[in-house]
């Protein structure tokens, strides 16, 4: 679980959750949305760090369902804080 996987996870989620409505997190160079930041490590662990490096493929429907579930959990945590 090196930084390469975490960076790739963050880049993936930034594409899916662009910054909007002024909600952003400052990172080393720039900003990302709260959902992208809040989910990228879990995405890394779930899909990337344990993936087969030679033939790793993740079906979109699996990623889509995971994102829906985790995003709802993240929003619930934010509301509780």
C-alpha positions, -999 to 999 in steps of 0.1 A, spaced: 0 0 0 24 26 -12 19 62 -21 14 53 -58 -18 34 -51 -31 61 -28 -23 88 -55 -41 67 -81 -71 62 -59 -73 100 -52 -70 108 -89 -97 83 -97 -121 98 -71 -112 134 -81 -125 125 -116 -157 111 -101 -161 138 -74 -149 171 -87 -149 202 -65 -182 219 -62 -201 242 -39 -169 255 -23 -163 223 -4 -127 214 -8 -96 200 10 -62 216 6 -36 190 -4 1 194 -11 -5 210 -45 -41 222 -50 -74 211 -37 -98 181 -40 -134 176 -30 -143 163 4 -158 131 -10 -127 124 -31 -104 130 0 -127 111 24 -130 80 3 -96 76 -14 -78 56 12 -108 32 15 -109 29 -23 -71 22 -22 -75 -6 3 -106 -21 -13 -95 -21 -49 -59 -11 -56 -35 -23 -29 -47 -58 -31 -52 -60 -69 -34 -84 -92 -7 -62 -107 -6 -82 -139 -43 -87 -147 -61 -65 -122 -95 -54 -136 -124 -40 -116 -158 -41 -132 -174 -7 -132 -206 -19 -116 -186 -31 -86 -169 3 -83 -202 21 -88 -220 2 -60 -190 7 -37 -190 44 -43 -227 48 -37 -225 29 -4 -194 46 9 -204 81 -3 -237 77 17 -217 66 47 -194 95 44 -222 120 41 -238 105 72 -206 109 92 -202 145 81 -238 153 92 -231 137 126 -200 159 132 
